Amino acid sequence: MRFQIVYMKRGFPLTTWANNADRAHQLAEQLRRAGYSVDVWRHTEEGSRKTDL
């Protein structure tokens, strides 16, 4: 399972990846504190799903 962190500030989406939920949560919180809008997606063999991280 991998986590995709999608973040944007001025309408241009950027992305980074994390290998576990704790790291994804940490990255998402850091980006939010810096003023970014953040969505975190969980990717598994069954598919992708947006998370609440």
CHARMM internal coordinates of N, CA and C (Angstrom, degrees):
IC EDIT
DIST 1 N 1 CA 1.4476
DIST 1 CA 1 C 1.5277
ANGL 1 N 1 CA 1 C 107.93
DIST 1 C 2 N 1.3228
ANGL 1 CA 1 C 2 N 114.76
DIHE 1 N 1 CA 1 C 2 N 134.92
DIST 2 N 2 CA 1.4622
ANGL 1 C 2 N 2 CA 121.02
DIHE 1 CA 1 C 2 N 2 CA 175.48
DIST 2 CA 2 C 1.5166
ANGL 2 N 2 CA 2 C 109.16
DIHE 1 C 2 N 2 CA 2 C -127.70
DIST 2 C 3 N 1.3174
ANGL 2 CA 2 C 3 N 115.48
DIHE 2 N 2 CA 2 C 3 N 158.30
DIST 3 N 3 CA 1.4543
ANGL 2 C 3 N 3 CA 122.00
DIHE 2 CA 2 C 3 N 3 CA -179.49
DIST 3 CA 3 C 1.5232
ANGL 3 N 3 CA 3 C 109.41
DIHE 2 C 3 N 3 CA 3 C -119.86
DIST 3 C 4 N 1.3241
ANGL 3 CA 3 C 4 N 115.49
DIHE 3 N 3 CA 3 C 4 N 129.89
DIST 4 N 4 CA 1.4584
ANGL 3 C 4 N 4 CA 122.00
DIHE 3 CA 3 C 4 N 4 CA 177.59
DIST 4 CA 4 C 1.5220
ANGL 4 N 4 CA 4 C 107.86
DIHE 3 C 4 N 4 CA 4 C -104.50
DIST 4 C 5 N 1.3147
ANGL 4 CA 4 C 5 N 116.20
DIHE 4 N 4 CA 4 C 5 N 124.28
DIST 5 N 5 CA 1.4508
ANGL 4 C 5 N 5 CA 121.60
DIHE 4 CA 4 C 5 N 5 CA 178.33
DIST 5 CA 5 C 1.5310
ANGL 5 N 5 CA 5 C 107.35
DIHE 4 C 5 N 5 CA 5 C -103.81
DIST 5 C 6 N 1.3288
ANGL 5 CA 5 C 6 N 115.98
DIHE 5 N 5 CA 5 C 6 N 114.62
DIST 6 N 6 CA 1.4691
ANGL 5 C 6 N 6 CA 122.01
DIHE 5 CA 5 C 6 N 6 CA 179.88
DIST 6 CA 6 C 1.5237
ANGL 6 N 6 CA 6 C 106.56
DIHE 5 C 6 N 6 CA 6 C -105.78
DIST 6 C 7 N 1.3277
ANGL 6 CA 6 C 7 N 115.81
DIHE 6 N 6 CA 6 C 7 N 123.83
DIST 7 N 7 CA 1.4624
ANGL 6 C 7 N 7 CA 119.50
DIHE 6 CA 6 C 7 N 7 CA -177.20
DIST 7 CA 7 C 1.5199
ANGL 7 N 7 CA 7 C 110.64
DIHE 6 C 7 N 7 CA 7 C -135.46
DIST 7 C 8 N 1.3358
ANGL 7 CA 7 C 8 N 115.29
DIHE 7 N 7 CA 7 C 8 N 150.14
DIST 8 N 8 CA 1.4717
ANGL 7 C 8 N 8 CA 120.13
DIHE 7 CA 7 C 8 N 8 CA 178.50
DIST 8 CA 8 C 1.5204
ANGL 8 N 8 CA 8 C 110.09
DIHE 7 C 8 N 8 CA 8 C -153.40
DIST 8 C 9 N 1.3146
ANGL 8 CA 8 C 9 N 113.67
DIHE 8 N 8 CA 8 C 9 N 152.08
DIST 9 N 9 CA 1.4549
ANGL 8 C 9 N 9 CA 119.59
DIHE 8 CA 8 C 9 N 9 CA 178.84
DIST 9 CA 9 C 1.5190
ANGL 9 N 9 CA 9 C 111.00
DIHE 8 C 9 N 9 CA 9 C -120.90
DIST 9 C 10 N 1.3025
ANGL 9 CA 9 C 10 N 117.53
DIHE 9 N 9 CA 9 C 10 N -42.26
DIST 10 N 10 CA 1.4667
ANGL 9 C 10 N 10 CA 120.97
DIHE 9 CA 9 C 10 N 10 CA -177.79
DIST 10 CA 10 C 1.5171
ANGL 10 N 10 CA 10 C 111.17
DIHE 9 C 10 N 10 CA 10 C -125.21
DIST 10 C 11 N 1.3275
ANGL 10 CA 10 C 11 N 116.73
DIHE 10 N 10 CA 10 C 11 N 40.72
DIST 11 N 11 CA 1.4500
ANGL 10 C 11 N 11 CA 121.18
DIHE 10 CA 10 C 11 N 11 CA 175.02
DIST 11 CA 11 C 1.5112
ANGL 11 N 11 CA 11 C 116.31
DIHE 10 C 11 N 11 CA 11 C 84.98
DIST 11 C 12 N 1.3381
ANGL 11 CA 11 C 12 N 118.92
DIHE 11 N 11 CA 11 C 12 N -1.65
DIST 12 N 12 CA 1.4577
ANGL 11 C 12 N 12 CA 121.90
DIHE 11 CA 11 C 12 N 12 CA 179.41
DIST 12 CA 12 C 1.5257
ANGL 12 N 12 CA 12 C 108.39
DIHE 11 C 12 N 12 CA 12 C -107.35
DIST 12 C 13 N 1.3431
ANGL 12 CA 12 C 13 N 118.80
DIHE 12 N 12 CA 12 C 13 N 107.86
DIST 13 N 13 CA 1.4656
ANGL 12 C 13 N 13 CA 120.39
DIHE 12 CA 12 C 13 N 13 CA -174.86
DIST 13 CA 13 C 1.5281
ANGL 13 N 13 CA 13 C 112.65
DIHE 12 C 13 N 13 CA 13 C -73.19
DIST 13 C 14 N 1.3107
ANGL 13 CA 13 C 14 N 115.00
DIHE 13 N 13 CA 13 C 14 N 138.50
DIST 14 N 14 CA 1.4558
ANGL 13 C 14 N 14 CA 123.77
DIHE 13 CA 13 C 14 N 14 CA 173.89
DIST 14 CA 14 C 1.5195
ANGL 14 N 14 CA 14 C 107.59
DIHE 13 C 14 N 14 CA 14 C -122.23
DIST 14 C 15 N 1.3197
ANGL 14 CA 14 C 15 N 116.83
DIHE 14 N 14 CA 14 C 15 N 162.51
DIST 15 N 15 CA 1.4578
ANGL 14 C 15 N 15 CA 119.10
DIHE 14 CA 14 C 15 N 15 CA -177.75
DIST 15 CA 15 C 1.5157
ANGL 15 N 15 CA 15 C 111.22
DIHE 14 C 15 N 15 CA 15 C -142.96
DIST 15 C 16 N 1.3161
ANGL 15 CA 15 C 16 N 115.53
DIHE 15 N 15 CA 15 C 16 N 150.30
DIST 16 N 16 CA 1.4577
ANGL 15 C 16 N 16 CA 123.28
DIHE 15 CA 15 C 16 N 16 CA 171.89
DIST 16 CA 16 C 1.5204
ANGL 16 N 16 CA 16 C 106.95
DIHE 15 C 16 N 16 CA 16 C -143.33
DIST 16 C 17 N 1.3269
ANGL 16 CA 16 C 17 N 117.26
DIHE 16 N 16 CA 16 C 17 N 168.23
DIST 17 N 17 CA 1.4622
ANGL 16 C 17 N 17 CA 121.61
DIHE 16 CA 16 C 17 N 17 CA -174.74
DIST 17 CA 17 C 1.5178
ANGL 17 N 17 CA 17 C 111.01
DIHE 16 C 17 N 17 CA 17 C -126.44
DIST 17 C 18 N 1.3301
ANGL 17 CA 17 C 18 N 115.37
DIHE 17 N 17 CA 17 C 18 N 151.49
DIST 18 N 18 CA 1.4683
ANGL 17 C 18 N 18 CA 122.36
DIHE 17 CA 17 C 18 N 18 CA 174.01
DIST 18 CA 18 C 1.5272
ANGL 18 N 18 CA 18 C 107.95
DIHE 17 C 18 N 18 CA 18 C -135.29
DIST 18 C 19 N 1.3274
ANGL 18 CA 18 C 19 N 115.70
DIHE 18 N 18 CA 18 C 19 N 150.22
DIST 19 N 19 CA 1.4590
ANGL 18 C 19 N 19 CA 120.75
DIHE 18 CA 18 C 19 N 19 CA -177.55
DIST 19 CA 19 C 1.5228
ANGL 19 N 19 CA 19 C 114.08
DIHE 18 C 19 N 19 CA 19 C -93.42
DIST 19 C 20 N 1.3423
ANGL 19 CA 19 C 20 N 117.30
DIHE 19 N 19 CA 19 C 20 N -7.74
DIST 20 N 20 CA 1.4683
ANGL 19 C 20 N 20 CA 119.15
DIHE 19 CA 19 C 20 N 20 CA 177.53
DIST 20 CA 20 C 1.5244
ANGL 20 N 20 CA 20 C 110.02
DIHE 19 C 20 N 20 CA 20 C -148.75
DIST 20 C 21 N 1.3182
ANGL 20 CA 20 C 21 N 115.28
DIHE 20 N 20 CA 20 C 21 N 163.27
DIST 21 N 21 CA 1.4673
ANGL 20 C 21 N 21 CA 121.57
DIHE 20 CA 20 C 21 N 21 CA -174.63
DIST 21 CA 21 C 1.5214
ANGL 21 N 21 CA 21 C 112.38
DIHE 20 C 21 N 21 CA 21 C -64.77
DIST 21 C 22 N 1.3285
ANGL 21 CA 21 C 22 N 117.64
DIHE 21 N 21 CA 21 C 22 N -37.87
DIST 22 N 22 CA 1.4638
ANGL 21 C 22 N 22 CA 120.11
DIHE 21 CA 21 C 22 N 22 CA -179.54
DIST 22 CA 22 C 1.5208
ANGL 22 N 22 CA 22 C 111.46
DIHE 21 C 22 N 22 CA 22 C -62.33
DIST 22 C 23 N 1.3213
ANGL 22 CA 22 C 23 N 116.44
DIHE 22 N 22 CA 22 C 23 N -44.70
DIST 23 N 23 CA 1.4679
ANGL 22 C 23 N 23 CA 120.63
DIHE 22 CA 22 C 23 N 23 CA 179.75
DIST 23 CA 23 C 1.5348
ANGL 23 N 23 CA 23 C 110.36
DIHE 22 C 23 N 23 CA 23 C -67.72
DIST 23 C 24 N 1.3275
ANGL 23 CA 23 C 24 N 117.34
DIHE 23 N 23 CA 23 C 24 N -39.07
DIST 24 N 24 CA 1.4666
ANGL 23 C 24 N 24 CA 120.89
DIHE 23 CA 23 C 24 N 24 CA 178.13
DIST 24 CA 24 C 1.5236
ANGL 24 N 24 CA 24 C 110.31
DIHE 23 C 24 N 24 CA 24 C -61.65
DIST 24 C 25 N 1.3234
ANGL 24 CA 24 C 25 N 116.45
DIHE 24 N 24 CA 24 C 25 N -43.92
DIST 25 N 25 CA 1.4688
ANGL 24 C 25 N 25 CA 121.26
DIHE 24 CA 24 C 25 N 25 CA 179.43
DIST 25 CA 25 C 1.5290
ANGL 25 N 25 CA 25 C 110.20
DIHE 24 C 25 N 25 CA 25 C -63.13
DIST 25 C 26 N 1.3285
ANGL 25 CA 25 C 26 N 116.93
DIHE 25 N 25 CA 25 C 26 N -43.30
DIST 26 N 26 CA 1.4545
ANGL 25 C 26 N 26 CA 121.46
DIHE 25 CA 25 C 26 N 26 CA 179.47
DIST 26 CA 26 C 1.5307
ANGL 26 N 26 CA 26 C 111.16
DIHE 25 C 26 N 26 CA 26 C -61.64
DIST 26 C 27 N 1.3260
ANGL 26 CA 26 C 27 N 117.30
DIHE 26 N 26 CA 26 C 27 N -47.75
DIST 27 N 27 CA 1.4662
ANGL 26 C 27 N 27 CA 120.38
DIHE 26 CA 26 C 27 N 27 CA 178.64
DIST 27 CA 27 C 1.5229
ANGL 27 N 27 CA 27 C 111.74
DIHE 26 C 27 N 27 CA 27 C -62.23
DIST 27 C 28 N 1.3248
ANGL 27 CA 27 C 28 N 116.98
DIHE 27 N 27 CA 27 C 28 N -42.96
DIST 28 N 28 CA 1.4636
ANGL 27 C 28 N 28 CA 120.96
DIHE 27 CA 27 C 28 N 28 CA -179.34
DIST 28 CA 28 C 1.5300
ANGL 28 N 28 CA 28 C 110.81
DIHE 27 C 28 N 28 CA 28 C -61.22
DIST 28 C 29 N 1.3161
ANGL 28 CA 28 C 29 N 117.16
DIHE 28 N 28 CA 28 C 29 N -43.68
DIST 29 N 29 CA 1.4677
ANGL 28 C 29 N 29 CA 120.46
DIHE 28 CA 28 C 29 N 29 CA -179.77
DIST 29 CA 29 C 1.5223
ANGL 29 N 29 CA 29 C 111.58
DIHE 28 C 29 N 29 CA 29 C -66.12
DIST 29 C 30 N 1.3233
ANGL 29 CA 29 C 30 N 117.64
DIHE 29 N 29 CA 29 C 30 N -39.79
DIST 30 N 30 CA 1.4655
ANGL 29 C 30 N 30 CA 120.53
DIHE 29 CA 29 C 30 N 30 CA 177.64
DIST 30 CA 30 C 1.5269
ANGL 30 N 30 CA 30 C 110.78
DIHE 29 C 30 N 30 CA 30 C -62.43
DIST 30 C 31 N 1.3159
ANGL 30 CA 30 C 31 N 116.71
DIHE 30 N 30 CA 30 C 31 N -43.04
DIST 31 N 31 CA 1.4567
ANGL 30 C 31 N 31 CA 120.54
DIHE 30 CA 30 C 31 N 31 CA 179.86
DIST 31 CA 31 C 1.5257
ANGL 31 N 31 CA 31 C 111.60
DIHE 30 C 31 N 31 CA 31 C -66.79
DIST 31 C 32 N 1.3225
ANGL 31 CA 31 C 32 N 117.23
DIHE 31 N 31 CA 31 C 32 N -39.68
DIST 32 N 32 CA 1.4778
ANGL 31 C 32 N 32 CA 120.47
DIHE 31 CA 31 C 32 N 32 CA 177.60
DIST 32 CA 32 C 1.5236
ANGL 32 N 32 CA 32 C 110.99
DIHE 31 C 32 N 32 CA 32 C -62.43
DIST 32 C 33 N 1.3341
ANGL 32 CA 32 C 33 N 116.64
DIHE 32 N 32 CA 32 C 33 N -41.88
DIST 33 N 33 CA 1.4700
ANGL 32 C 33 N 33 CA 120.24
DIHE 32 CA 32 C 33 N 33 CA 178.30
DIST 33 CA 33 C 1.5247
ANGL 33 N 33 CA 33 C 111.58
DIHE 32 C 33 N 33 CA 33 C -63.82
DIST 33 C 34 N 1.3291
ANGL 33 CA 33 C 34 N 116.85
DIHE 33 N 33 CA 33 C 34 N -27.04
DIST 34 N 34 CA 1.4654
ANGL 33 C 34 N 34 CA 121.19
DIHE 33 CA 33 C 34 N 34 CA 178.26
DIST 34 CA 34 C 1.5287
ANGL 34 N 34 CA 34 C 112.20
DIHE 33 C 34 N 34 CA 34 C -84.94
DIST 34 C 35 N 1.3406
ANGL 34 CA 34 C 35 N 117.37
DIHE 34 N 34 CA 34 C 35 N 1.44
DIST 35 N 35 CA 1.4600
ANGL 34 C 35 N 35 CA 121.15
DIHE 34 CA 34 C 35 N 35 CA 174.70
DIST 35 CA 35 C 1.5147
ANGL 35 N 35 CA 35 C 115.58
DIHE 34 C 35 N 35 CA 35 C 97.47
DIST 35 C 36 N 1.3246
ANGL 35 CA 35 C 36 N 117.48
DIHE 35 N 35 CA 35 C 36 N 11.14
DIST 36 N 36 CA 1.4665
ANGL 35 C 36 N 36 CA 120.56
DIHE 35 CA 35 C 36 N 36 CA 179.95
DIST 36 CA 36 C 1.5216
ANGL 36 N 36 CA 36 C 111.61
DIHE 35 C 36 N 36 CA 36 C -89.81
DIST 36 C 37 N 1.3151
ANGL 36 CA 36 C 37 N 115.94
DIHE 36 N 36 CA 36 C 37 N 149.94
DIST 37 N 37 CA 1.4593
ANGL 36 C 37 N 37 CA 122.96
DIHE 36 CA 36 C 37 N 37 CA 168.51
DIST 37 CA 37 C 1.5325
ANGL 37 N 37 CA 37 C 105.56
DIHE 36 C 37 N 37 CA 37 C -85.06
DIST 37 C 38 N 1.3378
ANGL 37 CA 37 C 38 N 117.73
DIHE 37 N 37 CA 37 C 38 N 131.51
DIST 38 N 38 CA 1.4694
ANGL 37 C 38 N 38 CA 120.74
DIHE 37 CA 37 C 38 N 38 CA -171.26
DIST 38 CA 38 C 1.5218
ANGL 38 N 38 CA 38 C 111.18
DIHE 37 C 38 N 38 CA 38 C -131.32
DIST 38 C 39 N 1.3366
ANGL 38 CA 38 C 39 N 116.07
DIHE 38 N 38 CA 38 C 39 N 135.63
DIST 39 N 39 CA 1.4660
ANGL 38 C 39 N 39 CA 123.89
DIHE 38 CA 38 C 39 N 39 CA 169.23
DIST 39 CA 39 C 1.5191
ANGL 39 N 39 CA 39 C 107.25
DIHE 38 C 39 N 39 CA 39 C -124.66
DIST 39 C 40 N 1.3268
ANGL 39 CA 39 C 40 N 116.19
DIHE 39 N 39 CA 39 C 40 N 141.70
DIST 40 N 40 CA 1.4648
ANGL 39 C 40 N 40 CA 120.84
DIHE 39 CA 39 C 40 N 40 CA 177.97
DIST 40 CA 40 C 1.5226
ANGL 40 N 40 CA 40 C 108.19
DIHE 39 C 40 N 40 CA 40 C -119.38
DIST 40 C 41 N 1.3272
ANGL 40 CA 40 C 41 N 115.81
DIHE 40 N 40 CA 40 C 41 N 128.37
DIST 41 N 41 CA 1.4681
ANGL 40 C 41 N 41 CA 123.18
DIHE 40 CA 40 C 41 N 41 CA -179.91
DIST 41 CA 41 C 1.5133
ANGL 41 N 41 CA 41 C 110.17
DIHE 40 C 41 N 41 CA 41 C -114.35
DIST 41 C 42 N 1.3224
ANGL 41 CA 41 C 42 N 116.78
DIHE 41 N 41 CA 41 C 42 N 136.31
DIST 42 N 42 CA 1.4675
ANGL 41 C 42 N 42 CA 122.43
DIHE 41 CA 41 C 42 N 42 CA 175.97
DIST 42 CA 42 C 1.5263
ANGL 42 N 42 CA 42 C 108.08
DIHE 41 C 42 N 42 CA 42 C -98.40
DIST 42 C 43 N 1.3182
ANGL 42 CA 42 C 43 N 116.51
DIHE 42 N 42 CA 42 C 43 N 126.50
DIST 43 N 43 CA 1.4678
ANGL 42 C 43 N 43 CA 122.43
DIHE 42 CA 42 C 43 N 43 CA 179.88
DIST 43 CA 43 C 1.5302
ANGL 43 N 43 CA 43 C 109.03
DIHE 42 C 43 N 43 CA 43 C -111.77
DIST 43 C 44 N 1.3355
ANGL 43 CA 43 C 44 N 115.94
DIHE 43 N 43 CA 43 C 44 N 123.72
DIST 44 N 44 CA 1.4605
ANGL 43 C 44 N 44 CA 122.25
DIHE 43 CA 43 C 44 N 44 CA 176.89
DIST 44 CA 44 C 1.5280
ANGL 44 N 44 CA 44 C 108.62
DIHE 43 C 44 N 44 CA 44 C -129.92
DIST 44 C 45 N 1.3035
ANGL 44 CA 44 C 45 N 116.53
DIHE 44 N 44 CA 44 C 45 N 179.00
DIST 45 N 45 CA 1.4647
ANGL 44 C 45 N 45 CA 120.51
DIHE 44 CA 44 C 45 N 45 CA 176.85
DIST 45 CA 45 C 1.5239
ANGL 45 N 45 CA 45 C 111.76
DIHE 44 C 45 N 45 CA 45 C -63.98
DIST 45 C 46 N 1.3308
ANGL 45 CA 45 C 46 N 117.17
DIHE 45 N 45 CA 45 C 46 N -26.83
DIST 46 N 46 CA 1.4615
ANGL 45 C 46 N 46 CA 121.70
DIHE 45 CA 45 C 46 N 46 CA -179.54
DIST 46 CA 46 C 1.5332
ANGL 46 N 46 CA 46 C 112.67
DIHE 45 C 46 N 46 CA 46 C -79.81
DIST 46 C 47 N 1.3290
ANGL 46 CA 46 C 47 N 116.55
DIHE 46 N 46 CA 46 C 47 N -18.16
DIST 47 N 47 CA 1.4617
ANGL 46 C 47 N 47 CA 119.49
DIHE 46 CA 46 C 47 N 47 CA -179.65
DIST 47 CA 47 C 1.5206
ANGL 47 N 47 CA 47 C 111.94
DIHE 46 C 47 N 47 CA 47 C 144.11
DIST 47 C 48 N 1.3137
ANGL 47 CA 47 C 48 N 116.32
DIHE 47 N 47 CA 47 C 48 N -163.82
DIST 48 N 48 CA 1.4684
ANGL 47 C 48 N 48 CA 122.65
DIHE 47 CA 47 C 48 N 48 CA -177.52
DIST 48 CA 48 C 1.5265
ANGL 48 N 48 CA 48 C 109.86
DIHE 47 C 48 N 48 CA 48 C -120.11
DIST 48 C 49 N 1.3260
ANGL 48 CA 48 C 49 N 114.22
DIHE 48 N 48 CA 48 C 49 N 146.65
DIST 49 N 49 CA 1.4550
ANGL 48 C 49 N 49 CA 119.94
DIHE 48 CA 48 C 49 N 49 CA -179.39
DIST 49 CA 49 C 1.5225
ANGL 49 N 49 CA 49 C 109.55
DIHE 48 C 49 N 49 CA 49 C -148.94
DIST 49 C 50 N 1.3312
ANGL 49 CA 49 C 50 N 116.19
DIHE 49 N 49 CA 49 C 50 N 136.61
DIST 50 N 50 CA 1.4626
ANGL 49 C 50 N 50 CA 121.19
DIHE 49 CA 49 C 50 N 50 CA 176.00
DIST 50 CA 50 C 1.5293
ANGL 50 N 50 CA 50 C 109.37
DIHE 49 C 50 N 50 CA 50 C -69.17
DIST 50 C 51 N 1.3337
ANGL 50 CA 50 C 51 N 116.71
DIHE 50 N 50 CA 50 C 51 N 139.83
DIST 51 N 51 CA 1.4547
ANGL 50 C 51 N 51 CA 120.92
DIHE 50 CA 50 C 51 N 51 CA -179.03
DIST 51 CA 51 C 1.5240
ANGL 51 N 51 CA 51 C 110.83
DIHE 50 C 51 N 51 CA 51 C -109.22
DIST 51 C 52 N 1.3281
ANGL 51 CA 51 C 52 N 116.13
DIHE 51 N 51 CA 51 C 52 N 177.72
DIST 52 N 52 CA 1.4623
ANGL 51 C 52 N 52 CA 122.37
DIHE 51 CA 51 C 52 N 52 CA 177.13
DIST 52 CA 52 C 1.5203
ANGL 52 N 52 CA 52 C 112.50
DIHE 51 C 52 N 52 CA 52 C -97.62
DIST 52 C 53 N 1.3290
ANGL 52 CA 52 C 53 N 117.91
DIHE 52 N 52 CA 52 C 53 N 8.19
DIST 53 N 53 CA 1.4739
ANGL 52 C 53 N 53 CA 120.81
DIHE 52 CA 52 C 53 N 53 CA -178.42
DIST 53 CA 53 C 1.5119
ANGL 53 N 53 CA 53 C 111.25
DIHE 52 C 53 N 53 CA 53 C -66.22
END
COOR INIT
IC SEED 1 N 1 CA 1 C
IC BUILD
